[in-house]
């Protein structure tokens, strides 16, 4: 892949079936349970699983913080890949200052488990550095642990 200098990547093997991980990513009630590191929570999710369909989450912090993230799916390949971005709102309306596009790829591992690749692709080196300083590696890592734990219960 070319032009990856502004990407942040989390790559791991999750000890859960790919179908269960897919469900955790694509069913709003499940996504709410793992999508951000605790004590943060997700109170609202809207998702329309098709290119151009809405992907919206509201993340809530322990001190009353509230972050609404609205974007669209660019690609939905059932059971395998989700690509979404905040560069557009539903209806393909451009936003003023996009932050990133994300790609989540799932594949089976011989002997069980799922290869989980999550890539945050930023428009600029500054946006990448900002996301890294916000705790990308720790936060997305904790969320992946929560995702794995939930998927194992399904």
C-alpha positions in Angstrom: 0.0 0.0 0.0 1.5 3.3 -1.0 1.0 6.6 0.9 0.9 4.9 4.3 3.0 7.5 6.1 0.0 9.1 7.8 -1.5 5.8 8.9 -1.8 4.4 12.4 -2.2 0.6 12.5 -3.4 -1.9 15.1 -2.8 -5.5 14.0 -3.5 -8.5 16.2 -4.9 -12.0 16.3 -8.2 -12.1 18.3 -9.2 -15.3 20.0 -12.8 -15.2 18.7 -14.6 -16.2 15.5 -14.6 -13.8 12.7 -18.4 -13.9 12.4 -18.7 -12.8 16.1 -16.3 -10.0 15.6 -18.2 -8.8 12.6 -21.4 -8.8 14.6 -19.7 -6.7 17.3 -18.8 -4.2 14.6 -22.1 -4.1 12.8 -24.8 -4.5 15.4 -25.4 -1.2 17.3 -26.3 -2.8 20.6 -23.0 -4.8 20.5 -20.9 -1.9 19.3 -22.0 0.2 22.2 -20.4 -2.4 24.6 -16.8 -2.2 23.4 -16.2 0.7 20.9 -14.3 3.0 23.3 -12.1 2.3 26.3 -13.9 2.2 29.6 -14.8 4.3 31.6 -15.9 5.9 28.4 -19.2 4.7 27.0 -21.1 4.9 23.7 -24.7 6.0 24.2 -25.9 6.3 20.6 -25.1 4.5 17.4 -26.6 4.8 13.9 -25.3 2.6 11.1 -26.5 2.0 7.6 -24.3 -0.8 6.2 -23.8 0.3 2.6 -21.5 2.7 0.8 -22.7 6.2 1.7 -24.7 4.9 4.6 -24.4 6.7 7.9 -22.0 5.7 10.7 -22.6 7.8 13.8 -21.5 7.2 17.4 -21.8 9.4 20.5 -18.9 8.7 23.0 -19.3 9.9 26.6 -16.5 10.5 29.0 -16.5 10.0 32.8 -16.5 13.7 33.4 -19.5 14.6 31.2 -17.6 14.8 27.9 -19.6 14.1 24.8 -18.2 13.5 21.4 -20.5 12.9 18.4 -18.8 11.4 15.4 -20.7 11.4 12.2 -19.5 9.9 8.9 -20.3 7.4 6.2 -19.3 4.0 5.2 -17.2 3.9 2.0 -17.1 0.1 1.7 -18.9 -2.8 3.4 -17.7 -6.2 2.5 -19.8 -8.5 4.7 -17.7 -10.4 7.2 -14.4 -9.1 5.9 -14.0 -5.3 5.7 -15.5 -2.0 6.7 -14.1 1.3 5.5 -15.6 4.5 6.9 -14.7 8.2 7.1 -15.7 11.5 8.7 -14.9 13.3 5.5 -18.5 13.1 4.5 -21.9 13.2 6.2 -24.9 11.2 5.0 -25.9 12.3 1.5 -22.3 12.6 0.5 -22.1 16.1 2.1 -18.4 17.1 2.6 -17.4 18.2 6.0 -15.1 21.2 6.7 -12.1 19.4 8.1 -12.0 15.7 7.9 -9.9 13.8 10.4 -9.5 10.3 9.1 -10.7 7.3 7.2 -10.6 3.9 8.9 -10.3 0.4 7.5 -11.1 -2.7 9.6 -10.2 -6.0 7.9 -11.0 -9.4 9.3 -9.6 -12.8 8.1 -9.6 -16.3 9.5 -6.5 -17.7 11.1 -5.6 -21.4 10.6 -6.4 -23.2 13.8 -9.0 -20.6 14.9 -9.2 -17.0 15.7 -9.3 -13.9 13.6 -6.6 -11.7 12.1 -7.8 -8.2 13.1 -6.3 -5.2 11.2 -7.5 -1.7 12.1 -6.0 1.2 10.2 -6.6 4.9 10.8 -5.6 6.9 7.7 -5.1 10.6 8.1 -5.0 13.4 5.5 -2.0 15.0 7.2 1.0 14.3 9.4 -0.4 16.7 11.9 -3.7 14.8 12.1 -1.8 11.5 12.5 0.3 13.1 15.3 -2.8 14.5 17.0 -4.5 11.1 16.9 -1.4 9.4 18.2 -1.1 11.9 21.1 -4.8 11.3 21.9 -3.7 7.7 22.7 -4.5 5.8 19.5 -2.3 2.8 20.4 -3.5 2.5 24.0 -7.2 3.4 23.2 -7.6 1.2 20.1 -5.8 -1.6 21.9 -8.1 -1.5 24.9 -11.1 -1.4 22.6 -9.8 -4.4 20.7 -9.4 -6.3 24.0 -13.0 -5.4 24.8 -14.1 -6.4 21.3 -12.4 -9.8 21.7 -13.9 -10.4 25.2 -17.4 -9.6 23.9 -17.1 -11.6 20.7 -16.1 -14.6 22.7 -19.4 -14.5 24.6 -21.5 -14.7 21.4 
